[in-house]
Amino acid sequence: MARSIAINVAANTNLPGFRGPIYPDGSFVYVPIPEREPTAEAVPTYADLLDGLGPLPFSVDDDLLDRRVHLDPEFAEYPTCSQYTYGDEHGVKAGPLAELQPGDSLYFYATLSRHEPPEGIDTGPAVDWIAPDWGAYLIGEFRVDRVYDAAACDSLADFESHGVATNAHCKRDPFDAKVLVVGT
C-alpha cells in the first residue's frame, strides 16, 4: 500500500513576509523561503527566480531581490531546477520521510494569497474553490524514487552521483540534511 506525506513549504508571512500568489483561475506561483544558512556554492536569488517566473502581482522590496532562496523542494519544471528533490534537517519530519519507499508520494502545500494576475498576463476562467483572501493549497507532488536517511546522508561523499547535488541542503556549508528524497 502506497503511503504519502504532506509538507508545508514556500514563502509565507513570516519568511520573507509575503505569501505567493494564487489567481482566480487556480494558477499560482511557488515562491520559496529565503536561505538562512551559509552555503558552499552559489544559490539562486529572488531576482534570479523572478527572471524565470515572470512578474508577480505585487512588488518585491529591492533589498529582498538579492537575497538567496532556499529552493527546497525543487521541481524539474521550475526555474533553475532540473530534478525533483526534497531535503529536511529537522528530525521530527525526517523520521517519517526516511520511512517512505519508492512509489510513495510526497505532497507539498503552501499558504497562498489571492491576487488578480499582473497586467498583460492572461489566465483562464475563475474557479469557485479559491479562498477570498488566502488559504492552504496543494502546490506539488512527486513520487518517491529514492530516500537517503540520516545515516546515508552522513556518508554521502558525492552528491552528484546520488542525484541530489542540486538540493538546497547539499549546497549548505555545512551540509545539514537528515533525510533527502529524490522523486520522479
Secondary structure, DSSP 4 states (H G I P E B T S, - for coil): ---EEEEE-S-BTTTBSSPEEE-TTS-B---PEEP-S-BSS---BHHHHHHHH---SS---HHHHTSBEE--SB-TTSTT--SEEEEE--HHHHHHHHT--TT-EEEEEEEEEE-PPPTT-------S-S-SSEEEEEEEEEEEEEEE-HHHHHT---TGGGT-TTSHHHHBSS---SEEEEE-
